[in-house]
Amino acid sequence: MVGDLLIIGKVYLISLGLQLAGWPVTRSIFGSLADRGWPVARLISTLVVSLTIWELASLGLPVNTSGGFWVGIVVLASVSWGWQVTKKGRPLITKEGWRMIAVEEYLFLVGLVTISLIRGFLPNLDSLEKFMDFGFINRYLNSPTLPAMDMWQAGKSINYYSFGHFWASGLVRYFQVEAAVGYNLVLGMIAGLSLSIAFGISHYLARAKEGVAGMIGGLVGALTTVLAGNSHAIWYLISHRSLEGYWYADATRFIHNTIHEFPGYSMVVADLHGHVLGLPIVLLFILILLIWLENRNIVLEMGMGVLLGVMMMTNTWDTAIYGLVLVIASLQLWAKDVKNFRPLVRSAGVMGLLMGLTALPWLMSFEPISSGLRQVTEHSPLWQLAVLWTGGLVITLIAVWVERQGKQRLQIRTLALSIGCLILIPELIYAKDIYPDHPRANTMFKLTYQVSVMIGLLAGAVWGKLLDPERKMRRGLRYGGGVVLGLILAGSMIFPVVSFPNFYHNFDNYQGLDGEAWIQTEEPEKYGAIKYLQSNKNGKNLVEAVGDSYTKLNSLSVFSGVASIEGWRVHEWLWRGGFGEVASREAEVKEIYETDDQSKRKALLGKYNIGWIWVGEDERERYQIQDEAIKKTGDVVYQNGETYLVRVE
């Protein structure tokens, strides 16, 4: 563990350098905030460089390299600090601001260290969506130009909203660690960023005149946004009068045939999916939106436009969700004053243009996965909706009531109305995909994930307001609301207290940060081939057995970074919008392993630019292997018992 602490310490120092690279510009943009936007500087710096590399590499320039990312951050730092030298009238940071910065930096460090070390108790990248997420990151690490090739459909580019994985690959480059170690560190980075940014947002929404109240509100907001669960645990405790038999994952699958996850669950299971990679990006967008509602200007609109484009490429649902939030906010501004109509149209134009330009390289190669909207035929029982959302809705209503006459009623009301709409929409319509038995699962998942984020931020804001002695408020509301919110907070924190020990086996065996070490123990022969390929990649592709989704098949392509002809069936079916290509490639893989016609085998190898053929236990279980003929296609460069790797000539 000491060695891993040193690695995490190095990562923190590197991240602090990334923070300082863009700090001067960030401080100017967020000059109206007490902390001057300190918690978002790391994110903005890395996003600016990642976007620049993304755009240039999409033009065919081989800049997606470690050198490219380091040059990018040096250029950003030079421009940012050079701009500061010539900038006059820089906003000063007050004592309250410095206290906020200290707490935000502490939260970032706690998130980075705690989540990274927790991952050390079960670092394996071997379950749920981890093969997919790590495979994307590995492909971006091995693709100097973009778009990157799909690790499970050689010759075709990744057809997924995967900019977040690209951003993660840039972080791995900055961290200067192996990719399988970097995966777990990226989750720690996301936790740290999200905690610190959520703190800043809740502190801003609390607008407490008394410093301690604002700090407490910020801390509550950080915890409830990033770690807390929904109301399911509270219901379970009341209905069962104990937590005996409580299974934490039920909080995400309580309503039949649906998914309703939240950030706390993501921190436990550690899938670096789009909604997780997009969490700090979403929080940055919310922060800018809230400031814009108070002080509308072109710089903030441009920032939101770029972020909408980033969100489209990272987790496309987030663009639709926060587009809806913008509509809800704009309608209120229009209702308040009809003269706001033209400025709002102009603002929408600026955001839409920059969103399109930002996402253009991705849009040019992306084929839509969804088949459009459909009307819901199965609705959630009201009592189950109440189980999940009663606590959050109570928080929301108290927030609206407390701020009904305050200066931030527009911001609070916008979040509150958005929460209501996002809970309601999956009961009316859904986006159709390939899953007939769970038609609205993904729609509910992506919408209510953001509901949890907004509720967490409002929870912190309400705590700050209730605890502020300078805020005029009826004693009954202050104390009654405090008791109710205290019970909800305690109940929602049951989830992390139970789920982390459960998932990580009560923290009884620290294994380190290496996410691929499990292969060395479970499949040593495959591990040897992976390490060989990692050191000897030649730009050509791989033949391995085709596997079902959520199995440990196709690990060679995932961990080596060498693309295979065909991988996880259902995932590729979803990404490609049909099963035809999957079935065709699967049949050709079978032909390569089983045919006695060498010319046919060579033709297929040429079709997919194959440079490697792997024969292991998975392949022998699924195919009638023609060993002698396969070995004649090239040289056996690695062998362990009956398993071997052929480099095709």
VENDAFEN-V454791 format. One record per backbone hydrogen bond with DSSP energy under -1.0 kcal/mol. CO is the residue of the C=O (numbers start at 0). NH is the residue of the N-H. If there is no record, write none. Layout:
CO_NH ; CO_NH
This chain:
0_4 ; 1_5 ; 2_6 ; 3_7 ; 4_8 ; 5_9 ; 6_10 ; 7_11 ; 8_12 ; 9_13 ; 10_14 ; 11_15 ; 12_16 ; 13_17 ; 14_18 ; 15_19 ; 16_20 ; 21_25 ; 22_26 ; 23_27 ; 24_28 ; 25_29 ; 27_30 ; 29_32 ; 34_37 ; 36_39 ; 37_40 ; 39_43 ; 40_44 ; 41_45 ; 42_46 ; 43_47 ; 44_48 ; 45_49 ; 46_50 ; 47_51 ; 48_52 ; 49_53 ; 50_54 ; 51_55 ; 52_56 ; 53_57 ; 55_60 ; 56_59 ; 56_145 ; 60_62 ; 62_64 ; 64_68 ; 65_69 ; 66_70 ; 67_71 ; 68_72 ; 69_73 ; 70_74 ; 71_75 ; 72_76 ; 73_77 ; 74_78 ; 75_79 ; 76_80 ; 77_81 ; 78_82 ; 79_83 ; 80_84 ; 81_85 ; 82_86 ; 93_97 ; 94_98 ; 95_99 ; 96_100 ; 97_101 ; 98_102 ; 99_103 ; 100_104 ; 101_105 ; 102_106 ; 103_107 ; 104_108 ; 105_109 ; 106_110 ; 107_111 ; 108_112 ; 109_113 ; 110_114 ; 111_115 ; 112_116 ; 113_117 ; 114_118 ; 117_120 ; 118_121 ; 119_510 ; 119_511 ; 123_125 ; 126_129 ; 128_132 ; 129_133 ; 130_134 ; 131_135 ; 132_136 ; 133_137 ; 134_138 ; 135_139 ; 136_140 ; 143_63 ; 147_157 ; 150_563 ; 151_566 ; 152_155 ; 155_149 ; 159_161 ; 161_165 ; 162_166 ; 163_167 ; 164_168 ; 165_169 ; 166_170 ; 167_171 ; 168_172 ; 169_173 ; 170_174 ; 171_175 ; 171_176 ; 177_181 ; 178_182 ; 179_514 ; 180_184 ; 181_185 ; 182_186 ; 183_187 ; 184_188 ; 185_189 ; 186_190 ; 187_191 ; 188_192 ; 189_193 ; 190_194 ; 191_195 ; 192_196 ; 193_197 ; 194_198 ; 195_199 ; 196_200 ; 197_201 ; 198_202 ; 199_203 ; 200_204 ; 201_205 ; 202_206 ; 209_213 ; 210_214 ; 211_215 ; 212_216 ; 213_217 ; 214_218 ; 215_219 ; 216_220 ; 217_221 ; 218_222 ; 219_223 ; 220_224 ; 221_225 ; 222_226 ; 222_227 ; 230_234 ; 231_235 ; 232_236 ; 233_237 ; 234_238 ; 235_239 ; 236_240 ; 242_245 ; 246_249 ; 247_250 ; 248_251 ; 251_259 ; 254_257 ; 261_265 ; 262_266 ; 263_267 ; 264_268 ; 265_269 ; 270_272 ; 272_276 ; 273_277 ; 275_278 ; 277_281 ; 278_282 ; 279_283 ; 280_284 ; 281_285 ; 282_286 ; 283_287 ; 284_288 ; 285_289 ; 286_290 ; 287_291 ; 288_292 ; 290_294 ; 296_300 ; 297_301 ; 298_302 ; 299_303 ; 300_304 ; 301_305 ; 302_306 ; 303_307 ; 304_308 ; 305_309 ; 306_310 ; 307_311 ; 308_312 ; 309_313 ; 310_314 ; 312_162 ; 314_317 ; 315_319 ; 316_320 ; 317_321 ; 318_322 ; 319_323 ; 320_324 ; 321_325 ; 322_326 ; 323_327 ; 324_328 ; 325_329 ; 326_330 ; 327_331 ; 328_332 ; 329_333 ; 330_334 ; 331_335 ; 332_336 ; 336_339 ; 337_340 ; 339_343 ; 340_344 ; 341_345 ; 342_346 ; 343_347 ; 344_348 ; 345_349 ; 346_350 ; 347_351 ; 348_352 ; 349_353 ; 350_354 ; 351_355 ; 352_356 ; 353_357 ; 354_358 ; 358_362 ; 359_363 ; 361_364 ; 361_365 ; 371_431 ; 373_429 ; 380_384 ; 381_385 ; 382_386 ; 383_387 ; 384_388 ; 385_389 ; 387_230 ; 388_392 ; 389_393 ; 390_394 ; 391_395 ; 392_396 ; 393_397 ; 394_398 ; 395_399 ; 396_400 ; 397_401 ; 398_402 ; 400_403 ; 405_408 ; 407_411 ; 408_412 ; 409_413 ; 410_414 ; 411_415 ; 412_416 ; 413_417 ; 414_418 ; 415_419 ; 416_420 ; 417_421 ; 418_422 ; 419_423 ; 420_424 ; 423_426 ; 424_427 ; 424_428 ; 427_375 ; 429_373 ; 431_370 ; 437_440 ; 439_443 ; 440_444 ; 441_445 ; 442_446 ; 443_447 ; 444_448 ; 446_450 ; 447_451 ; 448_452 ; 449_453 ; 450_454 ; 451_455 ; 452_456 ; 453_457 ; 454_458 ; 455_459 ; 456_460 ; 457_461 ; 458_462 ; 459_463 ; 460_464 ; 461_465 ; 462_466 ; 467_470 ; 473_477 ; 474_478 ; 475_479 ; 476_480 ; 477_481 ; 478_482 ; 479_483 ; 480_484 ; 481_485 ; 482_486 ; 483_487 ; 484_488 ; 485_489 ; 486_490 ; 487_491 ; 488_492 ; 490_493 ; 491_228 ; 492_496 ; 493_497 ; 494_498 ; 495_499 ; 497_501 ; 498_502 ; 499_503 ; 500_505 ; 501_504 ; 503_506 ; 504_507 ; 514_124 ; 515_518 ; 516_520 ; 517_521 ; 518_522 ; 522_526 ; 523_527 ; 524_528 ; 525_529 ; 526_530 ; 527_531 ; 528_532 ; 529_533 ; 530_534 ; 531_535 ; 540_610 ; 540_611 ; 541_564 ; 542_613 ; 546_568 ; 547_550 ; 553_557 ; 554_558 ; 555_559 ; 556_560 ; 562_541 ; 563_153 ; 567_571 ; 568_572 ; 569_573 ; 570_574 ; 571_575 ; 578_582 ; 579_583 ; 580_584 ; 581_585 ; 582_586 ; 583_587 ; 584_588 ; 585_589 ; 586_590 ; 587_591 ; 588_592 ; 589_593 ; 590_594 ; 592_625 ; 596_600 ; 597_601 ; 598_602 ; 599_603 ; 600_604 ; 601_605 ; 602_606 ; 603_607 ; 604_609 ; 605_608 ; 608_540 ; 610_647 ; 611_542 ; 612_645 ; 614_643 ; 615_619 ; 616_620 ; 617_621 ; 618_622 ; 622_624 ; 624_626 ; 625_629 ; 626_630 ; 627_631 ; 629_632 ; 630_633 ; 632_648 ; 634_646 ; 637_644 ; 639_642 ; 642_639 ; 643_614 ; 644_636 ; 644_637 ; 645_612 ; 646_634
